[in-house]
């Protein structure tokens, strides 16, 4: 998944906002809280995609080749795709949708309602 494809996909999710932060990272938020990031951190030219995940997904994903605990965010159960193709685009999209749901679920009922995310 390219950065443009990542941005296009995230933009389709309900109540998302997009900012460029931390040296040109593409940061996606719901209700002001980050759920996915695409950047070029560290060495190499390919982008790295990071996202919030469930405890179970975190445990499984960090054991998979090409996936690591996300720098600075691992304690909050974030992973980062270090190698292109470590996840198929289909799987990556499913994890991004799940990340959006996890973060949206932590918002207050009032904010979820205001954003059209249900109560």
C-alpha angles and dihedrals in degrees: 000000000000123000090253090052090047091051093046092050095047091048089061093060118098119274097353128158129197131213136168110232142155101031100327100323115157103231122191123198140181117202089354093302122114119242103163139017134190117194147137100246121170124349125349138050102254122092124250120218120208129185144170115257142177121272091255094048090047091053092049099041098051088058092055119095112257094023125099139173103275114256111254092359105061093099087063091052099260123150131197129212104228099177127049109248095022084126126025115245088249093054092043091053091050091052091048090052089049091049090052090051093048093051094041088051091059093057119098118267089247093054093044089053093047090051094048093249096125126255 
